[in-house]
Structures are given as C-alpha cells and as structure tokens.
C-alpha cells in the first residue's frame, strides 16, 4: 500500500514538473510572437523607404518583397526606437552572413542552421530567386530550421498552404520531399525543418548526425537570435560546444547583455519584464559582459571570436546607410537607443583559422574601466518627488521649484510648484489666469529671470518632427503667460542658463538656427553670440550648460549631434563679457575625458571649484553606480565619484535621463522628474533624489 502511495506521489510530481516545463516552453515560444511582429513593423515602415543598398528584400523592378506578412498578416506599427532596434537586429544577422559567404570559396556549400527559428522567414528571404538582394545565396546555401515541435507544426502548415513560400524552397507534392507522417518535419531540396528541444543535448547531437553536418567540406553557420538566452547556461553551452566540434563551423549569437550587473536601471527593468512573462533570462546572468562572451566561446571550442554590442554595430554601418535610416521616421529617442544597444551583444565565433573578420564587420573598440576616488563631501539620498514626468524643465524661483511641461506619457503644458521642506516636497498644480497659454511640449527650457519673479520658456517640441519656435514668459505674481518674440528657427533639446546680468544664454539643440543665442531681458531680443571656436561648428544636442557667477566662467559638457551617433567627450570652459558686444563668449579651456561623453546629462556648480555632473547616456557604454554621478574641479581637472548607495541603486526607481537638476536656497541639489521607456520592457521613472553636503 505504501509503495503504491509513493508511486502515485511520484507520478503526480512528474506530471506537475512536465506541466511546468510545458508552460515555460510556451512562454519562451511567446517571445517569438512579439519579435516577429516587430520585424513586420520594420518591413512595413523601414524597408519601403530604403534604397537597394540597405533593403534586404527587393525584386529586379525595385519593388519590395514581403516575407514577414505571411506570419504576421496584420499591419503592425511599433515605436521609433523599437523599429530602429529591430532593423539593427536584421542588419546584425545579415551582415554576419554576408561576411561568411564573401570569404567562403565558391565550391563549398553552406548550411545555415537557425536555432530556435520561430517564425523567422530568413530562409525565404535568402533563397527567393526573385530577391536580387540575396543573389549570392541562391545556389550556395541551404537552411535547417530548428525549434519546438508545437511551433514548427504551425510554421510548416503555413509553408505548405502558402504557394509563395512553398515555391521558394522547392516544395512539391512529391512524397520524397514531404514527410506526411510527421507534421513537425519538413524536407525540401534546400530547406529542412526539424523539431528539437535545445535543452536536450543528446537530442540535438542526434539531429546534427541525421542532418549530416559533420561533413568537413560543408560550412556550417549556426544562428541563435535571442533563443539560447532563456536556457540555463550549462545547457546553452552544450549546444555551442557541440557545434564547435565540427570543422568549418561558425556561430552567430545575438542575445541580451547586462554589462553593469542586474541592478543597472535598464537591466533591472529588462530582467523583470522577462521574469513577469515566465521566460526569465538565464544565460545573461553568467555571461553578462562582452569579455565574458569572448571567454565563453573560447572555452567551448571557438578560437576566433568577434564580439561587440549593438551600438558598435550601428557605428560600423557606413555613413550613407545611417543618413538614410535617419530619414525613415522622426526619431528623438537617443537615450533609449543607447540603453537598448548596450544591452544586446552580437557575437560571431568560428573554428576556421583561415577566416578573417574583415574591417567592415570587425568590432575593434575596447572599453576600459575607469576608477575614480570618492568625493567624501557629498551624499546622495532619497527624496520623495513623484511628479511622474520626463523631458520637462525646472528652475528655482524664490523658495520653490517650478516644473513646466514634459510628458507623462502624453505631453502637457502644466506648471507644477514644488515646495521643498527637508525630506518632504509638497506639490501643487498652478492655476494659470491668462487665456493664452503655450501648447503642450517637451525638450524645452524653463529658466528664471528678472530677480526670480519670472520664468522664460524657450522652444521645445510636440512630436519629434514638430519643433517649436515660440517663447513665453511666465509671471509668478500674476500667474499669467505672455508670448514674446519667436525664434527664427525651431529649437528643441537645447540648454539654457541665467547669466549674472539677468540675461539668458541658450546653447545648441536640434535647430538650423545659430549654435548659441543670448536673450537680452531688457531689450527682449535674441542675439547670435556663437563663438568662432571650431567646437561650435555644429549644434550640440542635449549638452550640459552652467554658469558660475563667482568665477564668471561657464561650462558646456558633452552633448550629441544631429547625426545621432557622435557624442562629445569634451568640457568647454568659457567666459562671458557683457561689455563685449561683438564677442561676448570666449572659450578659455577645453578638457577631454571618456566620462564627459554624455547625452542628456545635467550639470550644476556646487562651488566655483566643484561641478556636479549627473546622468545622461553614452555611445561608449553604460554608466554604473560609481560614475553615473561625478564631480569635476575645473581648475585642477580632477574627477571624483559621488557613488549611488547600493540600497538606492538596487531598490530605488532610478533612471537618470530626461530629468532636471535644481539647486535650492538651502544648498541642496535635487534631481526632479526624469525617466525613460526601456525599449519594449516598460517604463522607469525617478521617484526623486537629492544631494547634500556631509557635515564634518
């Protein structure tokens, strides 16, 4: 009786384990649906607007060929950042395959094995003889699609019932080609579909044998586009190791990366997203950096490895390609794009010693860690300030902070008045008495003028292609808006700061206007004061700008440019001479450092000898808790770290993008608002932080 009871319990346990495994498998398969839908969005929006050089699927009449539509019939439209990210994913796999086929002798056959293929139509893109963009593949390449049985059954049924797909792979009614006894098997002259649970290494090895992939005269290319990431590291490693034991083998892997650990804000959001969807990322926790991926593939039998993150891939694209992509759709999500790109790794590994990673496909930038001494004079603390807005702007007037506009997620034109009392911030919405008010906007500036009684609103934007040129003054006593002279050109993502004489300096932004303007408060006019220095030949976008009335010097830090690739790694120190009517701004010093390379950072003088530098994103990598916030002594050029405590870094809602930095009359510096949409993984907003001097 006891034996029967034990057997029943074990049977029930096995059933539960099998059910959990089945559910986990379905959750992982579900990630394929989201991915293929996003690629369909790219097919609909990007590819029709790209010339033949950057279009992966075009016939001889320059007509777009659509393949994703067979698996995603609905018209899908994703956000600009997701569209650009998925175009980059398509480019990632295609560019690596191109590099292999270009170096493989004509007499050698190539087999591309798509591991966890999902509904990816890559075989049809490359084998379609109507696609002039894949001519080099037509007579040389065959494909093997591998995935879960349940998913392949659906894909195979679609292939069989869609004549266009059947024709591409040479599928006929000949019983030699169609295996009617297994609906998860498909065999045609250049295409095989085979079911396999990649967690089962024995099953995978058997499949490799059955497909005769151990032939040394056949070049094998294994592609794993975000498919091994959901497996335990030892299981995904066994797949990689098995492929390395075959001669002439290549492995292309694209998967997530957490180079600054699991608590970096974007990383934390990404990991939580996949965990919520019951498809947790597993390999990434062990192989979290580019260096660890190189070591991984070397250890598993691939001696030659070329690896980089997705922004390095973006940089590797030629200038003509990037310029063309910038014209596809309005784009103003560069912080989000930086963060996304640094969280995905593209690795091409091979055991063929004669293969050379050519310059066009070579990642050659190494990023070294920078250790800073800790600034022990200041401390970062939590300060509840749940305004839930980003890309507005704020300044101090009187004893309070006034925050205008921004998005949450929709653009607004409200003004919030924040009264700060030690650890508490009281917030209220100002009721405006004027009938005429500015339209809702973001990426503008809002700067105090006229002895703290008025605030100057300059530019901003509605949608990314709808920059604004109107300017307004808000009077705090009357609670009225009044429009002033407009700019000659639209301007957004610029910077502004008050000068000792009450005027306002405006720098850069997305504009065709002058790089630097001075708003004369008395005369109510804008004047071009762009210095003749070479730095000002291009308009810096989202640069840090600050002026110190004591030292009578101003600082510009970082900032991007309208190519959406380059970000300055310089600090420009300048002086302002109000008496010099022809050249009031003069550059007196330039500094350069990798940690100055920031887009969207905010800066604030703490003292004349200490500049606070907060947040922003970089094309070169992610910032961590030790260098997200730093201080600079402009005189000695010394950089120090103001570290974010582990408790705040790990537990706080933190995203140092799209925020404002204000210094109150109490000497405390507050980080107000801010946040970012983390690609398709949800949004993160700042709850609030403040920087205080540590009592000695």
N, C-alpha and C positions, 0 to 999 in steps of 0.2 A: 504493500500500500504506500509506504514512504517512498519507495523507488518510483512508483507511478506519479506521486505528487511532485517529486523532484524533476521528473521528466517533463511534466506539464508546465512547471515553473520555467524550466529552461527553454521549452518551446515558446512560451509566451514572451520570454525575454528576447529570444531570437526574432520573433515576429515584430516586436517593438523596435529592435535595432534595425531590422530591414525596412520598417516603415519610416524611421527617422532618416535612414540613408536615402530612401526613395524621395522623401520630401526635400532633403538637402540637394539631391541631384536636380530636382525640378527647379529649385530656387536658382541654382547655377545656370541651368538652361534658360531661365527667365532673363538673366543678364544679357543673353544673346538678342532677345527681342528689342530691348532698349537700344543696343548698339546698332543693330541693322536698321532700325527706324531713323536713327541719327544720320547714318550714312545715306539713307534715302533722301533726307533733307539736303545733304550736300549734293546729291545727284540732281535734285530739282533746282537748287538755287545757285550753287557754285559752278558746276560743270558747264551749263549752257553759256556762261559768261566768260569762260576761259578759252584762250586760243589753243591751237593744236599742241603747242609746246607743253601746256600744263593741263590738258584734258586727257584723261586716261581712256576715254571711250568715244571714238568718233569714226564715222564711216568716210569713204572716199569723197563724199559730197559735203564734208564738214558738218554733217548732221550728228547730233548727239544720239548715242546708242544707250538705252536704259536697260540695266540689269537688275538693280535693286527693286524695281517696281514689281517684278514677278513674285517677290517675297513680302513686299510691303505695298500693297495696291493703293493705300490711302496716301494723299498728299500730306506730308509732314513738314512742319516748319519749326526748327529749333532756334535757340538764341544765337546771336552772332558769335559768341565765344565757343559754344558747342559746335557750331558749324565749322569754324576755323580749326578747332581741335580735331574734328573728325576728318577734315580734308588732310590735316597733317598726318593722321593715322593711315589714311590711304596712301599718302606720299611715302610714309615710312616703309611700308611693306613693298610698295612698287619700286622704290629707289634701291632697296637692298637686292631685290630680284634682278633688277636691271644690271647692277654691278656684277652679279654672278654670271648672268648669261653673256655679258660682254667679255668676260675673261675665260669662259669655258670653250674649248676647241669645238669647232663645228661638227666634228664626227662623234661627239659624246652626247648621249641622251641625258635629259634632266627630268627628274621626278620631283614634283613639289608635293609634300605631304602636309596637309593643313590639319593640325592637331586641335581638336575642339572647334571644328569648322563652323558650327552653327549654320545659319542661312547665308553665309558669305558667298557671293556669286563670283569670287575671284577666278575659278576655273573657266567660267563662261566669258568673263572679260578678256582673258588672255588667249583662249582657244578660238574665239569667234573670228573667222576669217574675214568678216565684214569690218572688224575693228582694225583700222590702219595703225592705231597706236600700239598694237601688240603684235605686229608682223613678225618680230624676231622670235616670238614664242611659238608660232603656229606649227611648225614642223619639228620642233625640238623638245617640246615639253609635254609631259602628261601629269595628271593630277590624281591624288588619293585624298578623299575627304574622310576624316575620322571624327566620330562623335558618339554620344549616347544613342542607343538603339531607337528610343522613342522619338528623338528629334530627327534622326535620319529617315525614319519611316515617313514623316511628313515631308521632308525635303525631297525624297525620292519620288513620292507621289506627285509632287508639284512638277518635278522634272519630266516625269512620264506624261503628264497631262498638258504640258505647255509645249507646243510644237517648236517654238523658237529655241528653247533650252535643249530639247531632245536632238534637234538638228545640229547644234553647235558641237555636242560631244559624240556625234555619230551614232546615236542610239537608234536602233531599228527594231523591228518586230522579230528579228532573227533570234531564236532561242539560245544561240551561242552567247549572245550579249546580255539578255535579260534573264535574271535568275528569278523565276516566278515563285519559287518555294520560300524565298526569304525576302520579305518586303523591306528589310533594313540593309539589304545588299543591292548593289548596282554595279554592273560591269559593262563597259563600252571600250572601244579601242583606245581612247585617250583619257578615260575618266573611270575611277573606281570609287565607290562609296562603301565603307566598311565600318560596322559598329564596333566600339571598344570603350570600355570604362578605363580611362587612363590611370585610375588609381590601382588597377590590377596590372602589375609589371609583367607577370607571366603571360597574360592575355595579349599585352602589347608586343612582347617578344615573338610570340607565336604569329601574330599578324605580320610583323616585319618579315618573317621567314616565308609566310604564304605569299606575300607580295614580291618576293624575290629581290629584296632591297639590298642584299649583301653582295650583289654583283659589283666588283670594284670598277668596272667600266661605266657604271651609271652614277651620275652626280645626283646626290640626294640633298634636297633642301627642305628642312623641317621648319614649319611656321607655327608659332604659338602666339597669337594675338590675344592677350588677356584671357588665356584659357588655363594655364598652369598655376596662375596666381591663387586660385581657390583651393588648391591641393596642399596637403601637408608637405613641407619641404623635402622630407626624405622620399616621398612618392614622386614629386615632380623631378627631383634629382635623378631618380632611377630611370625616368624617361630620357632625360638629357644624356645620361651615361650610356644607355643602350644605343642611342643614335651615334655617339662618338666612336663606338667600336666598329663602325662601318667606314670603309675607305671612301674618300671623296665626299665627305659629309659636311653640310652647312646647317647651322641652327640660327633662326631669326626669332627673337623673342621680344615682344612689346608687352610690358606689364607695369603695374604701379610701383612707386618708389616712395619711401619716407626718409629722405636723407638726413633730416634733423630729428628723427625719432617720432614716436607715436603721439606726442603731445603738441607738436607744432600745429598751429590752428587749422590749416587746411588738411593736414594729415589726420588730425583728430576727427574732423568732420567726415572725411572720406572713409576712414575705418568704421565710424559709427554708422554711416549710410549702408555699407555692405553688410554689416552685422545685423542691422534692422531688417534687411531684406533676406536674412537667413542664407547669405552667401558670403561669409566672412573671408577677408583676405588672409592667407596664411603664410605663403612663401615670403611675402614682403617683410614680415616681422624678423626673418632671419637674414634675408638678402635685401637690406634696406638702403644701401648706398651703391653708387656706381663702382666703387672699388671692390665691394663685396661681390658684385656680379662678375667682375673680371676673375676674381679668385674662385668663384663658384665654377665657372666654365673651364678654367684651367685645371682645377681639381678633378672635374668629371671627364677629362679627356680631350678637351678642345684647347690646343696650344696657342691658337691665334684668335684674338678677340678684339673687336672694335665696338666700343660702347659709349653712349652719351645720353643726355636727357633730351627731351623733345624740343627745348629751346635751342639747343645746339643744332638739332636737325633743321629748325626754322632758319637759323643763321646760315646753314650750309646751302640753302636754296639760293639760286642766283638772284641778282637784284631785279632783273626783269620779271621773274616769277613773283617776287614779293610785291612789286609795284602793281602787278595785275591783280593779285589777291586783295590788295587794299581797296580796289575799286569795286569789288563784288557787292559789298553791302556796307552801310555805315557801321563803323566799329569804334567803340570807346570803352573797351573793357580790358585794357592792357594789364592792369594789376591781376585780374582774374586769369588772363592768359599766361602771365609769368608763373603764377602759382600752379596752374594746371600742368604746364610744360615741365616744371621741376619735379613733378610727382609721377612722371612716366619715363621709363627707361627704354631705350631701343638698343638691342644688343645683336650683333652679328658675329657668330663664332664659327670657326672651321678647323678641321684637322688636316686640310690640304695645304702643305707647306709652300707650294708654288703660288698660292693665291695672294694677291696684293690688294690691300684696301686702297683704292685709288683716291686721289685728293678730293674729288667731288663727293666721295662717300666716307671720308675719314673724319672722325672726331679726334681733335688733337689738343683740346684745351684742358689743362689740368687745373683744378681749383684747390688751393691750399688753405688750410685752416689758419685763422689769424687770432692769436691770443692777445688779449688786452688786459692791462691792470685794471683793478676795480676802483671806481670812483666811490670813496667811502664817505663822501659829504652828503650824498642824496639817497633817498629811498623811495621806491615805488610802492604805493598802497592802493587797495581797492577803494572806490568811491562810487556809491550807487548813483548812476545818472542814466536811467533807462529812456533816453529820448528816441531810440529806435529809428535813427536817421543816418544817412550817409551822403557824402558829397554835397552837403550844405556848407555854410561857413559861419564862424562865430568870432566875436570880439568882445572885449570888456569895455563897458561904458558905465561910469560911476562905480557902484559897488557890485553890479550884476553883470552877468554874461548874456548876450543876446545872440541867438542862433536863428539864422534865416534859411528857408528853403531846404533843398535836398530831396531825397527820395525815401519812401518807406512802405512798399517798394515804388509807389507812384510819386511823381514829382509834386511838390507842394510849394506854396508861397507864403506860408505862415511864419510868424516870428515867435519864438519861444523866449521867455525871460526866465533865466536861471538864477535864483538867489542861493548863494553858497554859504552854509553855516557849518564850519568844521567838517564833520562826517556826513552832513545831510545837505541835499540840494533840493530846494523847492522849485517846482516848475509850473509855469502858467502860460497860457496862450494869450498873446496881446491882441486886444480888440482894436483894430485899426479904424480911425474915424474918417479917413478920406475915401471917396468913392472910387477914385482911380488908383489901382494898385498894380504892381508888377505881375506878370504871368508866372505860373509855377515854373521852377527851374532848378538846375543843379550845376555843379562845377563852376560857380561864380565866386566872387569875393565880396566880403561884407566887413568894412573897415571903419573904425572910429575916427571922426574928425571933429573940428570945432569945439575943442575943450570938453570932449566927452558928451556933448549934447546931441550929436548927430552921427549917423552911420551911413557910409557910402556903399551902395550896391553897384557892382560893375559886371556887365555881361552875363555869361553863363550859357546854358543851352537847354533846349527842350529835348527832342530826340538827337542822336549823335550827328545827324546831318542838318540840324536846325539850331545853329549857333545864334546867339543874341548879341545885339549891339546897343541895346538901351541901357541907360544908367539912371539910378534913382538915389534920392537922399531921404532917409527916414528920420524924422524929428521925434525924439523920445518924449519931449514935454507935451507936444500936441497930438502925438500918436498918428501923425499924418505922413503919407508918402508924397513926394514931389519929383516929377521927372526932370532931369537935367539934359544937357547936350549929349547926343548919342555919339558913339564911336564911329569912325569912318569905315570900320570893318567889324564883322562879328568876332567875338573872342570868348573862349572858354578854356578851362584848365590852366588859367593864368595864376599869377601870385600877386599879392599886393601888401604893402606895409605903410604905416604912417611915418612921416619924417618930422624932425624937430620943429620945423616952421609951420606945421599943420597941413602941409601938402601930402599927397599920397603918390607913392611910386608903384607902377604896375609893370610886371615883367611877363613877357612871353605868352604862352598859351597856344591853342590851336587858332591861328589867325593869319591873315595875309597883311595885317597892319604892321606898324613899327614894333620892333622887338621890345623896346622899353618906352613907356609913357610916363609923364608927370601930370597929375591932375592938380591944377592950381585952384585952391579952395576959394581964394578971394576973387579971382577973375573968372572962375567957373569955366576953365578951358583945359583941354588936353594938349600936351606938347610932346613931340617926339624928342626924347633925350637919349636915344640909343648910342652907347659908346662906340668908338671906332675900333675897339679891340676885336680880334678875329673870333673870339668866343661868341659874339653877338651877331654873327653872320646868319645864324639860324635861330628860330624862336624856341627857347626851352619850354617844354610842356610839363606841367606839374612839378616844377622845381621848388625847392625851399627858398624863401626870401625873408630876410630880417634886417632891421637896422637898430644899432645901439646909439642912443643919444649921448652917452658919456664918452665913448671912444670916437664918436662921429664916423663910424665905419659900418658898412652894410655887408651882408654875406649872401651869396647865391650858392645853393648846394644841389648837385645832381640835376635831375630833370631829363626827360626824354626828348625825342624829336619826332617830327611828323612821319618819319619812315617806320615808326612803331617797332624798331629793332634796336637802335642805338640809344644808350642812356649814358649821360655824362658821369664820369667818376671824379669830377673836379669841384673844388670850392673856389669861388671867385670872391675876393675881398675888394671892396670898392669904397671910395669916399664920395660924399655929397657936398658940393659947394653951391649954396643957393645964390651966391653973388655972381657965379659964372654963368652968364646967360647962354653962351654958345656950347659949353661942355660941362654941365653940372655934375655928371657922373664920370669918375675916372677909376680905372682898375689899378690897384696898387700891389696886388699879390695874388698868386694862384697856387693852390695846393692840390695834390692828387693822391688818391688812396682808394683801394677797392671798396672800402666801406662807405665811401661817398657816392658810389654808383647806386642811386636810389631814385625811383619814380614814385611821386606822390608822397614823399616824406614831408614832415613839418619840422621847422626849426624855431628855436626861441633862445634869446640871450638870457642866461641866469644871472651872470655878472659880465662885465666887459671882458673878462678873461675866461669865460666858460660859456660855450654854445651847446645847447641841448639839441640833439638830432634824434628824431623819433620816427620809426616805422618806414613805410614805403616798401616797394618790391624792386627786385633787381633781375636783369637778364642773366647774371652770372651764377645765381644760386639763391637759396633761401636764407633768411636771417633766423637766428635762434634766440634763446632767452638771454644770451650774453651779449649779443650785438644788435638786437632789434632797437635798443635804446643806448645811445652812446653820447659822450660829451667831447668837445674839442676846445683846446686852448689855441685860439688863432695866432697868438704870439709865439709860443713855444712849439706849436704844431703837434702837441701831444694829444693822443686819443685815449680815452678811458671808457670802460664799460659801466653802465648802470644796469646791473642784471635784474631781470624779472624773477622774482622768487619762484621756487618750484611749485609752491602752493597755487600762486596765481597762474603760472604757466600751464599747470596740469588741470586746474579746476575752474578757472575763470573763463567767461565768454570773452574771447580776445581775438581781434582782427585789426591790425594796425594799417588800415587802408581807408581812405575816404573820411578821415576824422579831422577835427580841428584841435589846435593847441593854443590854450589861452593862459595868461599869467594874471592872477588876481591881485588885488591890492594887498592881500595878506602874504604875498610872496610865494604862494602855492601855484604850481603849474598843473592844469587839468587837461586830460585827454577827453574831448567831448565828441560823442557820436562816433560814426565810422562803422565799417563792416564790409563784407563782400559776399557775393554769390559764389559758392565754391563749385563751379562748373555745374554738373548735374546732381551734386550731392547735398544741395540745400544751402541755406544762408547762415552766416555767422555775424552777429553784431556785438559791438563793445558795450558792456554794461557801464563802464566808467573806471578811470584810473587817475591818480594824482601823484605828483612828485613833490616830496617835502624835503627840507634840509634836516639832516640828522643833528640833534642837539649834542654838542660836545661837552 
